[in-house]
Amino acid sequence: MLDNIGNLNISLSYPFLFLIIVAIVLLLCSAFWKFHRTFYIATCSLSLVVSAFLILNNVDEQGLGLKKAFLGTLNNDIVSFYASLVILCFSFLYLLMQKDEDKGEFYSLFMFMVSSLLLMVSSSNLILIFIGLEASSLALYTLIAMRGTNNAVSSAIKYFSVAAVGSGFFVMASALIYMKTGTLDLDSKLALQKDPVLLSAGVMIFVLCAVKLSLAPFHFWLKDVYFAAYSNLAAFISVVPKIAMFVVVIRLFEFLNHLDFENIISLLAVFSMLAAAIAALSQKDAKKVFAYSSIVHSSFVLAACIPLLSVEENVLNPIFIYWIFFSFANYGVFLILSTFKSSSFDEFNALLVKKPLIALSLTFCVLSLAGIPPFGAFWGKVIVLKTLITANYWYLALFMALASVLMLYSYLKIVIHALFIKTEPKVCAQLNFIQSFILALCTLISIFALFLLFKI
């Protein structure tokens, strides 16, 4: 018993345990005292920085993938390390962009959500993954509904209802995996034979993954959430929870490789990217266009994960590089959207005349999302395409190119309204200094992405 306690290696849990403590303190502060929004933002931001340093300290002392914690349920491998830093980085940027919420409980729930996402990416055990997933999801549903409008509440309920069905599939699949393998650890290196029970379990787990990644046809909650939530929160939803879910997908695919699982996933990825790209063509609202854009980009990253199912292909660098460039461009776009009263295309009319720098930033970020060279997401897409073609999944690369061409029309409509339509400009809010700095950062990373890749 004492030996087991000694093997707990509690220090690996410090990053998310610290955030949980901060969340509880903030919740108590909001209950008994009234603080300004800047207090909560500063406290949460500093806490995320401390959590990042705790992760780096663990890596410095214990290395990557060399030790586990809590009897093998927590690990600090390269996947969890990359994902944790991405989660903390874009959570930190979101807090600095935040200008809509004054309630202390909002920031407490936000910290609970981030800590749950860190737990989720740090474990390969299905039970801990499920706990982290459900804890983060419950907090996220509440954050969406806290805007208080009827649309916000109804979209949160819709998201909850769809995800609850997926959670049921996840639990059933976990039981089937334990029945066939005797383990709930996705890192277990088992010589799995082709088995219909394991294949069914993989499909059921992937139902929940598809809901969280908003892949078609499991995407019906996404457009409502984007439209109802604050623009900056929509940007966060499109980036941070999804990278945590991609970590689960990576671990699942490595566990279920050589089970002929790739055909099902390939079909879903192709259907998702084409269906979303076609649906975006008829949209007249920028938020809805970017909702479908998020589906397309998620489908691209899912396609990049597919080689894990059949070959020992290193897909981590392409996935994280692509998602980071997409995330910066997406944050830049939604930060600009947050300055407008609505998100219809007409809001961008004559933006070049009224605010030329904002118009150019919007153009560069949108062109990056469209995959136009030399902007950021283009280079991420090239790396993903190269990975797929090298792994002999050339047909996935072909469909990715087709979906990109279809999405280009939707993206260019926004650019045309911002740069070329000359009407009376709409009134939009001003960005403060920190928000302007973040927008400049997102724009510069989108423009000079190639130089950053050479540094990497």
C-alpha positions as CSV (number, residue, x, y, z in Angstrom):
1,M,0.0,0.0,0.0
2,L,2.8,2.4,0.9
3,D,4.6,1.5,-2.4
4,N,1.4,2.4,-4.3
5,I,1.2,5.8,-2.5
6,G,4.8,6.4,-3.4
7,N,4.1,5.7,-7.0
8,L,1.3,8.3,-7.2
9,N,3.7,11.0,-8.5
10,I,1.3,13.7,-7.5
11,S,3.4,16.5,-9.1
12,L,1.9,15.6,-12.6
13,S,-1.5,16.7,-11.3
14,Y,-0.3,20.1,-10.0
15,P,-1.1,22.1,-13.2
16,F,-4.9,21.3,-13.1
17,L,-5.2,20.9,-9.3
18,F,-3.8,24.5,-9.0
19,L,-6.5,25.7,-11.4
20,I,-9.2,23.9,-9.5
21,I,-8.1,25.6,-6.3
22,V,-8.1,29.0,-8.0
23,A,-11.6,28.3,-9.4
24,I,-12.9,27.6,-5.9
25,V,-11.3,30.7,-4.5
26,L,-12.9,32.8,-7.3
27,L,-16.3,31.3,-6.6
28,L,-16.1,32.2,-3.0
29,C,-14.9,35.7,-3.9
30,S,-17.9,36.2,-6.2
31,A,-20.3,35.0,-3.5
32,F,-19.1,37.3,-0.7
33,W,-17.5,40.3,-2.4
34,K,-18.0,42.3,-5.5
35,F,-14.9,42.7,-7.6
36,H,-14.4,44.4,-11.0
37,R,-14.0,42.2,-14.1
38,T,-10.3,43.1,-14.3
39,F,-9.6,41.4,-11.0
40,Y,-11.0,38.1,-12.3
41,I,-9.3,38.4,-15.6
42,A,-5.9,39.2,-14.0
43,T,-6.2,36.3,-11.5
44,C,-7.2,33.8,-14.1
45,S,-4.5,34.9,-16.5
46,L,-1.8,34.7,-13.9
47,S,-3.1,31.3,-12.8
48,L,-2.8,30.0,-16.4
49,V,0.7,31.2,-16.6
50,V,1.6,29.5,-13.3
51,S,0.0,26.3,-14.6
52,A,2.1,26.4,-17.8
53,F,5.3,26.8,-15.6
54,L,4.2,23.8,-13.5
55,I,3.9,21.7,-16.7
56,L,7.3,22.9,-18.0
57,N,8.8,22.1,-14.5
58,N,7.4,18.6,-14.7
59,V,8.9,18.1,-18.1
60,D,12.3,19.4,-16.9
61,E,12.4,17.1,-13.8
62,Q,10.8,14.0,-15.2
63,G,11.1,14.2,-19.0
64,L,8.5,13.4,-21.6
65,G,6.7,10.0,-21.4
66,L,9.2,8.6,-18.9
67,K,7.0,8.6,-15.8
68,K,3.3,8.2,-15.1
69,A,1.1,9.2,-12.1
70,F,-1.8,7.9,-10.1
71,L,-1.0,4.2,-10.8
72,G,-0.5,4.8,-14.5
73,T,-3.7,6.8,-15.2
74,L,-1.9,10.1,-15.8
75,N,1.0,10.7,-18.1
76,N,3.2,13.5,-19.5
77,D,3.9,12.3,-23.0
78,I,4.5,14.5,-25.9
79,V,0.8,14.6,-26.9
80,S,-0.4,15.8,-23.5
81,F,2.5,18.3,-23.4
82,Y,1.7,19.9,-26.7
83,A,-2.0,19.9,-26.1
84,S,-1.8,21.3,-22.6
85,L,0.4,24.3,-23.8
86,V,-2.0,25.0,-26.6
87,I,-5.0,24.9,-24.3
88,L,-3.4,27.2,-21.8
89,C,-2.1,29.6,-24.5
90,F,-5.5,30.1,-26.2
91,S,-7.3,30.2,-22.9
92,F,-5.0,33.0,-21.8
93,L,-5.6,34.9,-25.1
94,Y,-9.4,34.5,-24.7
95,L,-9.2,36.0,-21.2
96,L,-7.4,39.0,-22.5
97,M,-10.0,39.4,-25.3
98,Q,-12.9,39.0,-22.9
99,K,-15.0,42.2,-22.5
100,D,-18.5,40.9,-22.1
101,E,-18.8,39.2,-18.7
102,D,-18.6,40.8,-15.2
103,K,-19.8,37.9,-13.1
104,G,-17.3,36.2,-11.0
105,E,-18.9,32.8,-11.4
106,F,-18.2,33.0,-15.1
107,Y,-14.5,33.0,-14.5
108,S,-14.7,30.4,-11.9
109,L,-16.5,28.0,-14.3
110,F,-14.0,28.9,-17.0
111,M,-11.1,27.8,-14.7
112,F,-13.0,24.6,-13.9
113,M,-13.4,24.0,-17.6
114,V,-9.7,24.6,-18.4
115,S,-8.5,22.3,-15.5
116,S,-10.9,19.6,-16.8
117,L,-9.5,19.9,-20.3
118,L,-5.9,19.5,-18.9
119,L,-7.0,16.4,-17.0
120,M,-8.6,15.1,-20.2
121,V,-5.5,15.5,-22.4
122,S,-3.1,14.2,-19.6
123,S,-4.8,10.8,-19.3
124,S,-5.1,7.8,-21.5
125,N,-7.5,6.1,-19.1
126,L,-11.1,6.1,-20.4
127,I,-12.6,6.8,-16.9
128,L,-10.5,9.9,-16.4
129,I,-11.0,11.0,-20.0
130,F,-14.8,10.8,-19.4
131,I,-14.6,12.7,-16.1
132,G,-12.5,15.5,-17.7
133,L,-14.8,15.6,-20.8
134,E,-18.1,15.8,-18.8
135,A,-16.7,18.3,-16.3
136,S,-15.5,20.6,-19.0
137,S,-18.7,20.2,-21.0
138,L,-21.0,21.0,-18.1
139,A,-19.0,24.2,-17.4
140,L,-19.1,25.1,-21.1
141,Y,-22.9,24.6,-21.4
142,T,-23.3,27.0,-18.5
143,L,-20.9,29.6,-19.9
144,I,-22.9,29.7,-23.1
145,A,-26.2,30.1,-21.3
146,M,-24.9,32.8,-19.0
147,R,-25.4,35.4,-21.7
148,G,-29.0,35.2,-20.6
149,T,-30.8,35.6,-23.9
150,N,-33.3,33.1,-25.1
151,N,-31.1,32.0,-28.0
152,A,-28.2,31.4,-25.6
153,V,-30.2,29.3,-23.2
154,S,-31.8,27.2,-26.0
155,S,-28.5,26.7,-27.8
156,A,-26.9,25.5,-24.6
157,I,-29.7,23.1,-24.0
158,K,-29.5,21.8,-27.5
159,Y,-25.7,21.3,-27.2
160,F,-26.2,19.5,-23.9
161,S,-28.9,17.2,-25.3
162,V,-26.8,16.2,-28.3
163,A,-23.7,15.6,-26.2
164,A,-25.6,13.6,-23.6
165,V,-26.4,11.0,-26.2
166,G,-22.8,10.8,-27.2
167,S,-21.8,10.4,-23.6
168,G,-24.0,7.3,-23.4
169,F,-22.3,5.8,-26.4
170,F,-18.9,6.6,-24.8
171,V,-19.8,4.7,-21.5
172,M,-21.1,1.7,-23.4
173,A,-18.0,1.6,-25.6
174,S,-15.7,1.7,-22.6
175,A,-17.6,-1.3,-21.1
176,L,-17.1,-3.2,-24.4
177,I,-13.4,-2.4,-24.5
178,Y,-12.9,-3.6,-20.9
179,M,-14.8,-6.7,-21.7
180,K,-12.6,-7.6,-24.6
181,T,-9.2,-6.4,-23.5
182,G,-9.4,-6.2,-19.7
183,T,-8.1,-2.7,-19.6
184,L,-9.4,0.9,-19.9
185,D,-6.0,2.3,-20.8
186,L,-5.7,3.5,-24.4
187,D,-1.9,3.4,-24.1
188,S,-1.9,-0.3,-23.6
189,K,0.1,-1.9,-26.4
190,L,-2.1,-4.9,-27.2
191,A,-1.9,-7.1,-30.2
192,L,-5.6,-6.6,-31.0
193,Q,-7.1,-8.9,-33.6
194,K,-9.9,-7.8,-35.9
195,D,-13.0,-8.0,-33.7
196,P,-16.5,-6.7,-34.4
197,V,-17.0,-5.8,-30.7
198,L,-13.9,-3.6,-30.6
199,L,-14.8,-2.1,-33.9
200,S,-18.3,-1.3,-32.6
201,A,-16.7,0.2,-29.5
202,G,-14.5,2.4,-31.5
203,V,-17.4,3.6,-33.6
204,M,-19.4,4.4,-30.4
205,I,-16.6,6.4,-28.8
206,F,-16.2,8.2,-32.1
207,V,-19.8,9.3,-32.0
208,L,-19.0,11.5,-28.9
209,C,-15.8,12.7,-30.5
210,A,-17.7,13.7,-33.7
211,V,-20.3,15.6,-31.6
212,K,-17.5,17.5,-29.7
213,L,-15.6,18.2,-32.9
214,S,-18.9,19.3,-34.6
215,L,-18.4,17.0,-37.6
216,A,-21.3,16.5,-40.0
217,P,-23.9,15.1,-39.4
218,F,-23.3,15.7,-35.7
219,H,-22.9,19.4,-36.1
220,F,-26.5,20.7,-35.7
221,W,-25.8,22.4,-32.3
222,L,-22.8,24.4,-33.6
223,K,-24.5,27.0,-35.7
224,D,-27.0,27.9,-32.9
225,V,-24.1,28.1,-30.3
226,Y,-22.0,30.4,-32.6
227,F,-25.0,32.7,-33.3
228,A,-26.1,32.9,-29.6
229,A,-22.8,33.1,-27.8
230,Y,-20.6,36.1,-27.5
231,S,-18.2,36.3,-30.5
232,N,-15.0,35.8,-28.4
233,L,-16.6,32.8,-26.6
234,A,-17.4,31.3,-30.0
235,A,-13.8,31.7,-31.0
236,F,-12.7,29.8,-27.8
237,I,-15.3,27.1,-28.4
238,S,-14.0,26.6,-32.0
239,V,-10.4,26.1,-30.8
240,V,-9.7,24.9,-27.2
241,P,-12.2,22.1,-26.5
242,K,-11.5,20.7,-29.9
243,I,-7.8,20.3,-29.5
244,A,-8.5,18.4,-26.3
245,M,-10.9,16.1,-28.2
246,F,-8.3,15.6,-30.9
247,V,-6.0,14.2,-28.3
248,V,-8.6,11.6,-27.4
249,V,-9.0,10.8,-31.1
250,I,-5.2,10.4,-31.4
251,R,-5.1,8.0,-28.5
252,L,-8.1,6.1,-29.7
253,F,-6.7,5.6,-33.2
254,E,-3.3,4.4,-31.8
255,F,-5.2,1.9,-29.7
256,L,-7.5,0.6,-32.4
257,N,-5.0,0.5,-35.3
258,H,-5.0,-2.3,-37.8
259,L,-8.7,-3.0,-37.1
260,D,-10.0,-1.7,-40.5
261,F,-11.4,1.3,-38.7
262,E,-10.0,3.8,-41.2
263,N,-12.6,3.3,-43.9
264,I,-15.4,4.5,-41.6
265,I,-13.5,7.5,-40.4
266,S,-12.4,8.4,-44.0
267,L,-16.0,8.4,-45.2
268,L,-17.1,10.6,-42.3
269,A,-14.2,13.0,-42.8
270,V,-15.0,13.4,-46.5
271,F,-18.7,13.8,-45.9
272,S,-18.2,16.3,-43.1
273,M,-15.8,18.6,-45.0
274,L,-17.9,18.6,-48.3
275,A,-21.3,18.9,-46.6
276,A,-20.1,21.9,-44.4
277,A,-18.4,23.6,-47.4
278,I,-21.5,23.3,-49.5
279,A,-23.8,24.5,-46.7
280,A,-21.6,27.6,-46.1
281,L,-22.2,28.7,-49.7
282,S,-25.8,29.8,-49.0
283,Q,-25.1,31.6,-45.7
284,K,-25.6,35.4,-45.3
285,D,-24.2,35.7,-41.8
286,A,-20.5,35.7,-41.0
287,K,-20.8,33.8,-37.8
288,K,-22.6,31.0,-39.5
289,V,-20.0,30.9,-42.3
290,F,-17.3,30.6,-39.7
291,A,-19.3,27.9,-37.9
292,Y,-19.2,25.8,-41.1
293,S,-15.6,26.8,-41.6
294,S,-14.8,25.3,-38.2
295,I,-16.4,22.0,-39.3
296,V,-14.3,22.0,-42.4
297,H,-11.1,22.6,-40.6
298,S,-12.0,20.0,-37.9
299,S,-12.5,17.5,-40.8
300,F,-9.1,18.4,-42.2
301,V,-7.4,17.6,-38.9
302,L,-9.4,14.4,-38.5
303,A,-8.2,13.3,-42.0
304,A,-4.6,14.0,-40.8
305,C,-5.2,11.6,-37.9
306,I,-6.4,8.7,-40.1
307,P,-2.8,7.4,-40.9
308,L,-2.5,6.4,-37.3
309,L,-5.0,3.6,-37.9
310,S,-2.9,1.7,-40.4
311,V,0.7,2.9,-40.4
312,E,3.1,4.2,-37.8
313,E,3.1,7.7,-39.2
314,N,4.1,10.8,-37.2
315,V,1.1,13.1,-37.5
316,L,1.6,15.1,-34.3
317,N,3.6,17.9,-35.9
318,P,1.2,18.4,-38.8
319,I,-1.9,18.4,-36.6
320,F,-0.6,20.9,-34.0
321,I,1.0,23.2,-36.6
322,Y,-2.2,23.3,-38.6
323,W,-4.4,23.8,-35.6
324,I,-2.3,26.6,-34.2
325,F,-2.2,28.6,-37.4
326,F,-6.0,28.1,-37.8
327,S,-6.5,29.1,-34.2
328,F,-4.7,32.4,-34.5
329,A,-6.5,33.3,-37.7
330,N,-9.9,32.3,-36.1
331,Y,-9.2,34.4,-33.0
332,G,-8.4,37.4,-35.1
333,V,-11.6,37.1,-37.1
334,F,-13.9,36.7,-34.1
335,L,-12.1,39.5,-32.2
336,I,-13.1,41.8,-35.1
337,L,-16.6,40.4,-35.2
338,S,-17.0,41.2,-31.5
339,T,-16.9,45.0,-32.4
340,F,-20.0,44.8,-34.5
341,K,-23.6,44.8,-33.4
342,S,-24.5,42.0,-35.7
343,S,-22.6,39.6,-37.9
344,S,-24.4,40.0,-41.3
345,F,-22.2,40.6,-44.3
346,D,-23.6,44.2,-44.6
347,E,-21.9,45.1,-41.3
348,F,-18.5,44.9,-43.1
349,N,-19.5,47.3,-45.9
350,A,-16.9,50.1,-46.4
351,L,-14.8,48.8,-43.5
352,L,-11.7,49.8,-45.5
353,V,-12.8,53.4,-45.6
354,K,-13.7,53.7,-41.9
355,K,-11.0,51.4,-40.3
356,P,-8.4,50.4,-42.9
357,L,-6.2,48.5,-40.4
358,I,-9.1,46.5,-39.1
359,A,-10.2,45.8,-42.7
360,L,-6.7,44.6,-43.6
361,S,-6.4,42.4,-40.5
362,L,-9.8,40.9,-41.3
363,T,-8.7,40.2,-44.8
364,F,-5.4,38.6,-43.9
365,C,-7.0,36.3,-41.2
366,V,-9.8,35.3,-43.6
367,L,-7.4,34.5,-46.4
368,S,-5.4,32.5,-43.9
369,L,-8.5,30.4,-43.0
370,A,-9.1,30.0,-46.8
371,G,-5.7,28.5,-47.2
372,I,-4.4,31.2,-49.6
373,P,-0.5,31.5,-49.7
374,P,1.5,32.8,-48.1
375,F,-0.8,33.0,-45.0
376,G,-0.6,30.7,-42.0
377,A,-3.2,28.0,-42.5
378,F,-1.9,27.4,-46.1
379,W,1.4,26.1,-44.8
380,G,-0.4,24.0,-42.2
381,K,-2.6,22.6,-44.9
382,V,0.5,21.8,-47.1
383,I,2.1,19.9,-44.3
384,V,-1.2,17.9,-43.7
385,L,-1.5,17.1,-47.4
386,K,2.1,16.0,-47.6
387,T,1.5,13.6,-44.6
388,L,-1.6,12.1,-46.2
389,I,0.0,11.6,-49.6
390,T,3.1,10.1,-48.0
391,A,0.8,7.6,-46.1
392,N,-0.9,6.7,-49.4
393,Y,-4.2,8.5,-48.6
394,W,-4.1,10.7,-51.7
395,Y,-7.8,10.6,-52.1
396,L,-8.3,12.4,-48.8
397,A,-5.9,15.0,-50.0
398,L,-8.0,15.4,-53.1
399,F,-11.2,15.9,-51.2
400,M,-9.5,18.4,-48.9
401,A,-8.5,20.5,-51.9
402,L,-12.0,20.3,-53.2
403,A,-13.5,21.4,-49.9
404,S,-11.0,24.3,-49.7
405,V,-12.1,25.5,-53.2
406,L,-15.8,25.4,-52.2
407,M,-15.1,27.3,-48.9
408,L,-13.1,30.0,-50.8
409,Y,-16.3,31.4,-52.3
410,S,-17.8,32.0,-48.8
411,Y,-14.6,33.5,-47.5
412,L,-14.2,35.9,-50.4
413,K,-17.7,37.3,-49.9
414,I,-16.6,38.6,-46.5
415,V,-13.4,40.1,-48.1
416,I,-15.4,41.8,-50.9
417,H,-17.9,43.4,-48.4
418,A,-15.0,44.7,-46.3
419,L,-12.8,46.0,-49.1
420,F,-14.8,46.8,-52.2
421,I,-18.4,47.6,-51.4
422,K,-18.7,51.4,-50.9
423,T,-21.7,52.3,-48.8
424,E,-22.3,54.2,-45.6
425,P,-20.0,52.5,-43.0
426,K,-21.6,50.9,-40.0
427,V,-20.8,52.0,-36.5
428,C,-18.6,49.5,-34.6
429,A,-17.0,49.5,-31.2
430,Q,-13.4,50.3,-30.4
431,L,-10.8,47.7,-29.4
432,N,-8.8,48.4,-26.3
433,F,-5.0,48.3,-26.2
434,I,-4.8,44.6,-25.2
435,Q,-7.3,43.5,-27.8
436,S,-5.6,45.5,-30.5
437,F,-2.3,43.9,-29.5
438,I,-3.9,40.4,-29.7
439,L,-5.4,41.2,-33.1
440,A,-2.0,42.5,-34.3
441,L,-0.4,39.2,-33.0
442,C,-3.0,37.1,-34.8
443,T,-2.5,39.0,-38.1
444,L,1.3,38.9,-37.9
445,I,1.4,35.2,-37.2
446,S,-1.0,34.6,-40.2
447,I,1.3,36.7,-42.4
448,F,4.7,35.5,-41.3
449,A,3.8,31.9,-40.6
450,L,6.5,30.6,-43.1
451,F,9.2,32.3,-41.1
452,L,7.9,30.8,-37.9
453,L,8.0,27.3,-39.5
454,F,11.7,27.7,-40.4
455,K,12.4,28.6,-36.8
456,I,10.5,25.5,-35.6
